[in-house]
Amino acid sequence: MRQQDRSVAIRERLSPVAGAPLWCDALDFGLRGDGVTNDQPALSALVDRLGEGYAADSRARVIYCPPGIYSIRDAGTVWRSGVSLIGAGPGATRFVLSNEGNRADPTPLAFWTTVQHGADRDRHIADCTFADFEIDGSGVAMAEYSYLAKGLGLQYVVRGVFRNLYIHHTGATGLGCDFLQDSLIDGVVVVGCGRLDNGEEMGGAGIGIGIGGWGPVERCTISNCTTLGNGTNGIFLELQKPYWTPPRGYRIIGCHSQANRFGISDWGADGLIVSACTITGNLEAGFDVSANGTAGIAGRGGILTDCVIDRNVRDGISMGNTPGPYTIRGNRISGNGWYGYHQHSLGNGYEGPASDVVIDSNEFWDNGLDGIRVDRPMVDATVTNNRIRSNGRQCAPAATGSGESVRYGRRAVSDRAAVWTPDGHRGKLLRVGSRLALVVGNTEMELDLADLRPDAAIAWNEDVPPPGTRYELPAAAPVRAGFTVNAHFESAMVRGNRIWDNRDDPTQSYGMWISDRGACVSCRVEDNDLAGNVEGALRLDSQPVGGRWDRNHVEVD
C-alpha cells in the first residue's frame, strides 16, 4: 500500500498544474489571429497562466500560434519564465504591433526589463523559445523616441532560443535582448528596424545585445542571421555599465549584415569571435570596434576571421579607442569607400596606444584610400602576410559642373559633359549648395550616391537639387598608400606582406608611407615585397628610429 501511494504521488507531481497545459493552441485560449481583434490581452493572460504553471512545477510550456495575423495593440506583453512562443513560420504566423490607442506605449511583442519589471540575475527569464514567426513593427509610432519600441526586449535570459524569426520595421531595435546566458540566436532576419532612431539615440539596431550583467562570462551564439537596412547597427554587443567586466563568450558566426549604419560592432566585449560573415554596403563602417556604446568601453581581445568586408561606404574595418589586443585574420577587405582597415581615435574610450593588434593574412584590395591606415598610436602590432593591392581608387581630380548636362535623382547624379575616371570619386562628399551626399561609385558620366540613412529612399540631406544646379567634388588625397603610418607606431612587426598595384590603371601611390606625422620606432620591417606601386615602394617623410629594416624588395627586376 505504501508503494502504491508513492507511485500516485510521483504521478501527481509530474503532471502539469491544473489549467496550465504543457502545449496549447493559442486559438483555444482566446486569441483570434484574424488581423482585426486585439490579441494582446488574451496573449498576456495566457502567458501569465502558463508562467504560473512553470513556477509551480518547473515544466516549460509552449504556446503555438497557427497561421494568421495576430494584432498586438497598445501594450507590450510582460513575459514569464518557462513560456515559449512558436508559430507556423514567418509569413504564416504574423504578429502586427501597433499603438494607435496609446501612443505613450512602445508596444513590444514581449519584454521583461530591469527598469520596468525588476529583472536581474535572481529574477531572470529562463527556458523560453521564440521561433517560426514574423513581427511587423511598422504600426508603432511615438511622440518621443523610446528604446523599448522593439520586437523582442528581454533582459537577463537563461537558456533562451530565438530561431527562424523575421522582424521588421520596429521603431527601435528589432531583437533587443540583454544579458543572455546559455542562449542562441539563429536564423533571424531583421530588416528596417530602428526607423524612429535619428542615429543619436540608444538602440535602433537589427540585433542589439546588452552585455555584462552576468559577469565575466556570458555564453551566447548569434549564427546564420541576416540584418538589412537597420538604423544603427546590423548586429552589436554593448557593455551596459562602465564598471562591469567586459564579458567573454559571445560568438557571431555565418551572418550577413548589409546597408545598416554599422555592419557588426563590438562596443565592449572581451574575446568576441566574428567568423565567416558577409559585411557589405554599410554606411559608416563594415566592422566597428569602438567606445560608442552606453558604457564608453571599446571591445578588446576579439578575433575577426574569414569574413568578406566589401563595398562599405566608408571604412571596411574601423578600429577606435580599444586598448587591444585584437586579431584580424584571413578576411577579404575590398571595395570600401575609404580605408580597408582604419586605426583611429573616435573621441571616446581608451586614450592610450592600442597594443598587440594582429593584422594577418588578409586580402586588401580596391579600397578608395589606403589599404591599412594607422591614425592612432599602436604598440607591438603585428602586420604579417597580407596581400595589399590596387587600393587608392579615389583618384579623380576635383570636378564641378552645371547647366543643361546636369541632372539629379534621389540616389544619383548625371553629367553628360563629364569624363570621370570610373570609381575615381568613390567615397567623396558631393556638394550642391547646402545639399550633401556621399558617392559610392561612378561611371564616366554618373555618380551613385549612398542613402542618407539606412532604409531611406534618398541620398540627400535636403530635397533633390533642381536640374542644372552647380555641383562640387573635392580633389583626391594626394598620397594613397597600401600601408600608411600616420601616428606613433612602436615595436611593431611588419613582415612578409606583398603590397603592389596590378591594374592597367594603377592608383596605389606607394607600398608603404610614413607621413610627417608618423613615427616608426623600434620596428622590424622585413621580407616585404613593395615593388610595383605608382610612385614608388617607400615614402619616408619621417625617418624610422631604431629597429631593423631588412630584405624588403623595393624594385622590379
Secondary structure, DSSP 8 states (H G I E B T S, - for coil): -HHHHHHHHHHHHHS--TT--SEEEGGGGT---EEEEE-HHHHHHHHHHHHHHHHHH---EEEEE-SEEEEEESS-EE--TTEEEEES-TTTEEEEEE-TT-TT----SEEE-HHHH--BTTB-EEEEEEEEEEEEEEE---SS--TT--SEEEEEEEEEEEEEEEEE--SS-SEE-EEEESEEEES-EEES--TT--SSSS---SEEEEE-TT-SEEEEEEES-EEES-SSEEEEEEES-TTS---EEEEEES-EEESSSEEEEEES-BS-EEES-EEES-SSEEEEESS-STT----BSEEEES-EEE--SSEEEEEES--S-EEEES-EEES-SS-SEEEE--SSS--S-EESEEEES-EEES-SS-SEEE-S-EES-EEES-EEES--------EEE-STTEEE-SSEEEETT----TTTTTT-EEEETTEEEEEEEE-SSEEEE--SSTT-S-S-SSS---TT--EEE----S--EEEEE-SEEES-EEES-EEE--SSS----EEEEE-TT-EEES-EEES-B--S-SSEEEEESS--BSSEEES-B-S--
